[in-house]
Amino acid sequence: MPEEVLKPTLVPAIDPAALENIRMLDRPGKPDLLAAILAMYLETTPDEVAAIGAAVETGDLVDVNRRGT
């Protein structure tokens, strides 16, 4: 019997429902919450990714685990 070929299931990297929930928290006259969250993410992610890479290179699995959670 031939083996079944499984096709990958594509899942969005960001849950559209979660984005909509964040958008629903916006209030008139207040800063855009989703934009603020994305700006924070874009500001902090490069340093975090670099730190994870450095921890992997040095074998510091405790730091890798701490930064990955």
N, C-alpha and C positions, 0 to 999 in steps of 0.2 A: 504494500500500500504506500503510495507516495506521501511524503511529509507535507503537511499543510503549510503553505506560505502565508505568514502573517504580514499584513500591511501596517505600517506605522500609523498611529492615530495622531493627528496634529491637534495640539492643544495650545490656545493662545498663551503667550508668555505672561500676559497681564489679564486677569479676570475682568471682562467687561462689566460684570455686575458690581464688582468692587469699585471700579472707576465711577460707575453711576452712583453708587452709595456715597462716595466722597463728594461728588458734584452736588448731591442733594443736601449736603451740609453747608454749602455756600449760602451766604446771607447778603442781601442787597447792601451796597455801600462798603462791604468788607473785602479784603484781599481774596483773590481766588485761592482756595485751599489746595486744590489739586496742583496748581502751578507752584505753590510754595513747597509742597511735598516733593514734586519732581525736581525742583531746583535744589533742595536739600540732598536728594538722592544723587543728582549729577555732580554736586560739589564734593560729597564724601566718598562716593564709590571708587574713583581712581586710587585714592590713598589706601582704602581698605583692600582692594584687589592687589595692590603692590605689597601690602603687609602680609597678606595671605601667601603670595608667591614667595616672599622672603622667608616666611615661617616654613613653607614646604621645602625650600632649598636647604634650610638648616636642620630640617627634621624635627622642628618644634610642633609636634602634633597637638599639644595642649593649646597652643596659640591658634593653630588652624581651626581646631574645634570651637574655641571661644569665639573666633571671628565669624565662623560659619553659622552660628545660631543667633 
